[in-house]
């Protein structure tokens, strides 16, 4: 839809990117901003070489203004932003305003923004990003083209982790990839952050045990140990397992999260043999 709007030269004055954290909302906003202001586009893609593209990539473009509504919630912050709208772009075709976490704007700030969205100047484009669209004024949402972002699947995140590992020329065990992909809960940013943390150890290949220790996570293999002890009614072994891991510094909350996730997958596997084939690795089998 966005590339079609570029091809048709039909750019809206306001866009809303809504979805979970780390799903690419702000990144898409910046790429779209580059594309519509690019001086020498490659078809529908920004060239990444012209002055406009380079300034946006270096975060020093005077025609792309970004604010984080989480720390600029007041009406005065929005009014200061709006006061610059009346001025034409310095170099580019459009002056673009990216407002991140816009649901955190106060009521008075939201109303001030609404007034501008009702009568925007031709050279101004707003791109709003939020993780909680339901908290925004319906009147603001109705004046935007809305795009809903989704969490990535475990397989999609695994592909991304492997791609980054290949770029870094690092070998990552499949179980490590799966552990990070499950824990990231659909967020590319979280997955890359965890991968960056274990890459900083300098080990190659990266072993599962080291990853669990560094990130404080429980792999499917480790949780399966506890489940097997419980199923076999080995009370002493279960208590020893818990004591050993808690003394090693693992977080109880993280254990409960991993344990409930594992049991949910076990229930799915018991319901459908086809599902079992797809989640075998997640169960440590």
Buried (B, 14 or more C-beta within 10 A) or exposed (E): EBEEBBEEEEBBBBBBBBBBBBBBBBBBBBBBBBBBBBBEBEEEEBBBEBBBBBBBEEEEBEBBBBBBBEEBBBBEBBBEBBEEBEEEBEEBBBBBBBBBBBBBBBEBBBBBBBEBBEEBEEBBBBBBBBBEBEEBBEEBBEBBBEBEBEBBEBEBBBBBBBEBBEEEEBEBBEBBBBBBBBBBBBBBBBBBEBBEEBBEEEBEEBBBEBBBBBBBBBBBBBBBBBBBBBEEEEEEBBEEBBEEBEEEEBBEEBBEBBBEBBEEBBEBBEEEEEBBEBBEBBBBE
